[in-house]
C-alpha cells in the first residue's frame, strides 16, 4: 500500500515547517506556471485555457502518487510539440475532434505509464540514450522556436518539422502584421531582459537576493499584464493582432473521455513516444534534485505518479503533462519540501483560472509566442555535439541522426532513427569485440596485450583475451579469430582463451566453443580456458563441452600457462 | 586480384593427383544430385528441369570464386521452400511469371551476397543465432515433409506453413489416388531401406566398404529408374498418377533476366532472408569440413562465391542455390581436393541433362516427393530443445519462438520472430547486468562476491563490481544500484566501482558516471574506480569526468581499498 501511495509516508511526517516551505514554493511556481501553461497549450494547438486545466488535477494526482519532493508536473514545451504533431495528423486544429484526441492521448499515455510502473519496466526508458535524448531536445527546441516566429510576425505556421515550417513561414510572408511584430518584439525583449539582466540590475540597485529572485520570477506575469493592457488601450485586436479571445469561464467538470478505437489505434505509437520522452525528462531532473538532498526517488513509482497525472489530465479536459525541467529547479530552489507543494500549486492555478479567464480575451498571442521562445532557447545545447565527437564517433552519429532526423522528419521519426541507430551501433560493436593476444609482464603473474606492453610469450602457446561476453552475434567471429591465429602460427600447440571479460555465454557461443575445441583437436591443438567467472561456470556446468574440457579449465591465466609449459595439468576451476 | 579469385591460388598447385580425387568426388556427387535437383525444383514450385539448370553454371561459378574445397553448391531443400513461399506470393505456380520471379530472386540474392562480401559484412550473418537457425531448419524440414505427403497421396497441397498445408491436405482427401500411393510408398520404402540398411546388408554380403558406399549413393538414381520403368510398364499416367511430363530438351541459353521494379520490391526481403539463411547453412558446413584438414575458408569471399553462384543461376534459368549440408559431406568423404570437383559435377549434370530430359516425362512426381521426404527428415532435430532448456531459458525461448513461428506463420515471419526475440533478450539482459558487492578473500588481494564467498568488508567502504560494459541501456540502472546501496548504508563514505568486466563505456554511461560522482559528492561520499581497462581508459582520457576523478582511479581493487583505508591516495592508473 505504502509502495503505491508515497503520500502515506511523507504525510505522516508533515508539519508546520514543511507546510510553510511548500506554500512559498507553490506561490513562486504558480506565478511561473500561469503564462507557461497558456503558451504551451497554444503550442500544442489547443485553446490556452487547456494549459490551465492541465495544471490543476494532474499536479494534485502527482502529489499523491509521486516520489520526488521537487518535481513540478504540468504542461512542458517538448511534450506539447509532440502532442501537436500526433494530434495534428488525425484532426484539424481548433476542432472538437482535435481537443478530444489530445485528451485520449493523455489517457493512453497515462495508462501506459501506470502499466510500465506496475510491471517495473522503468528501465526500458534507458533505451532512449543520452545522445538521442540530447539531440532530440535540441531539435525539438529549435522546431518550437521557429514555429513561434510565425506567432511574433502574425504569420500562421503549419507542420512540426523544419521543411514544412519554413515553407509555411515563407508562404505566409504576405500576412505579416506590423502591430503583431511590435507587441511580440516588446514581449520578447522584455522577457529576455528579465531573464538575462534584471536580477543583476536589481541587486545593483540594492535589492536583496530573495526579493530580486521573486521579482524576476514574477516578470513574465507582468509582461502578460502589460501586453494585455496595451491590447486594451490601443485596440490591438482591431489592428489585426491575434488575441486569445473569449474562453469558457471556470474549471471543467471532471468527465471520462469518449473513446474511439480508430483514434486510439492512430495514437498508440505517439502516446508511447510521449510517455518515454516525458518519463526520461522527468526522471533525469528528479534524480538530480533528489541526490542533492540524499533523497531517493523510485523510478517505477515515478512512472505511476506521472501516469496518474496524465490520467487526471485526461478526465479534466487537459492534455499530456510531465515534469518540467526549469519549473522543477525553481520549485527546489524555492524550498519545496514535499510533493504537497505541487498540490498547493494546483490550488493556485485553479484560483488563477477562475480570476484570469475573463481577462485572457485581450491577451495577444504574440506574448505567448515570446514566452515559448524564451523558455525553449535554454533547451538548445549544441555542446553535446562536440562532447560526443571527442568521446566517440558512434555517440556522435546517434546525436546527429536524432538531431537531423527530428528537424527534417519530425519528432517520432527522429526518435525512432536515433534509438534504432544506437542499438545497431551497439550490436555491431559487440559483434566484433576487442581481442588481444596477451603475454606475461616480466616478473609478474599479469598477462597483458602484446601490442601495448613489453611481455614474454612462448611460441607454442597462443594466449588470447576476448573483451566481450560471448553471444550469438560474436560467437562465429571468435571462431574466425582463433582459427586465423592457429593458421598463421603453425607451431602453436596450445590455445588458452582468457575469459576475465566474458560476463555471459549463450547457446550459440557454447556451440562455437565446442566447435573450436573439436576443430583444434582435429588439428592437434589443445584448447584451454582460464579465469572463467562464477556465473559463466554455473551455466557451463552440466554441458558436454565442459565435460570434454575437464582439467583444461584453469583458475588463473598464469596457472594455465604454467600447467601447459610444464606439461602438467592444473586443477579444474571450482566455483563452490 | 587473388583475394577475389581464389582459383588463381589453388589452380597453380593443381596436379594429376588432385585431378583424380576431384573426378571421383564429382562422379559421386553427380549421381546424388540428379534426383535431388529434380525434387527440390518441384518443391520450389518450378518445373523439375530448373533444378538441373541450377546445378550447372552455379557450380562452375562457385568453383572460380569460392574458397571451400568441399562445399557442394546447388539446389537445397530449405532454400527451395523459401523460394516457393516468396514467389508463391506474387505469381501462380506453373506460370511464366512464377519462373521469372524465381530467376529475379536468384539475381537479387546473388547481388546481395556479392555486395555483403565486398563490404566484408559476413559477420552480419551471426545475428542468425544458433537457436534460431536450429529451430528454423527443423520447422522448415517438417513443413517440407508434410507438404510432400500430398505428393505421395496424389493430393495437391497449397501454402508454406502448417495451418494452410494441413487444411489443403484435408480438403484434397477426395482426390486421393491409390496408384500414386503405391508408387510413392514403394519409392519411400526403397529410399529409406537404402539409407538405413543397404550398406550393412552389402557389407554383410561381403562387398568392400568403398563399393558398398558407391552402391548406396547410386541407390536413389536406381529408384528413379525403377519407378520410371514401372510408369512405362503399367501406364501409371493413365491411372491418374502425376508424372513430370514433357520438358524442354537440352540446356537453356544463358540470358539476362528481365527486371520488373514491382517484383523486385516484393522480393527484396525474401531475397535477404534466403541470402542469410543460405550463407549461414553453407558457412557452417564449409567451416566444419575445412577445420578437419586445417584449411581456412574466408567468410567474406564465401559470400562472393555464393553470390556469383546465384547470379549464374539467374542467367541460366535456375533459381536460388547454396551449399548443401549432406552433399558437401559426401563430396568431402569422396575426397574432393579443390573447388574444381564442383566444376566437374557441373559437367556431369550438364551431360545428364542432355541425356535425361527425354526420359523424365515418365517419372512419377511421387518418386521425387519420396526423395525429398527422406532427404529432409535428417534435418529434423528436436534435441536442440532439450539442450537449450537445460542451458538457458532465453535460448530455449528463441528456439521455440522460431520453431513455432515458422510452423504456424511461415519461413520469413519465423526467422523474424526468432531474430527479434534473440536481440530483445540480449538487450534486456545487458540492460540489467549482474552486479555484486565484493569483499576481500582473507589473506589475499582477491575481491569476490560477498554472497558467494566468505570475505572481509569495511562498513565505510562499498565495493561494487558490475559485470557488463556500461552503455545507454544499463547506465541509469548503474545509478540506481549505486544510489540504493548508499541510501541503505548511510555509514558509507567511499564507493569503489570495480571495472574489470567493463569492456566499453559510451557517452550515456559517461554521463551516468559523472552524475554518480556529482551526486555522491553532494552526499559527502567519495567515488572511486578500480581496474579500468586500457581501451576504456583511452576513451575516458581527456574527459572532464576523468579530470575530476584524478587520483581516485586505481590500478587494482586492492590498491583502491588500501588507499581509502589509509586515507592515502594511490597513483593514477597509467595505461602507457
Interface residues (C-beta under 8 A of the other chain):
Chain A: X123 X125 X126 X127 X128 X129 X130 X131 X132 X283 X287 X288 X291 X292 X294 X296 X299 X387 X388 X390 X391 X392 X394 X395 X422 X423 X426 X427 X429 X430 X431 X432 X433 X434 X449 X452 X467 X468 X469 X471 X472 X473 X474 X475 X476 X477 X479 X480 X483 X484 X486 X487 X500 X501 X503 X504 X506 X507 X508 X510 X511 X515 X518 X519 X522 X523 X533 X534 X535 X539 X542 X543 X575
Chain B: X123 X125 X126 X127 X128 X129 X130 X131 X132 X283 X287 X288 X291 X292 X294 X296 X299 X387 X388 X390 X391 X392 X394 X395 X422 X423 X426 X427 X429 X430 X431 X432 X433 X434 X449 X452 X467 X468 X469 X471 X472 X473 X474 X475 X476 X477 X479 X480 X483 X484 X486 X487 X500 X501 X503 X504 X506 X507 X508 X510 X511 X515 X518 X519 X522 X523 X533 X534 X535 X539 X542 X543 X575
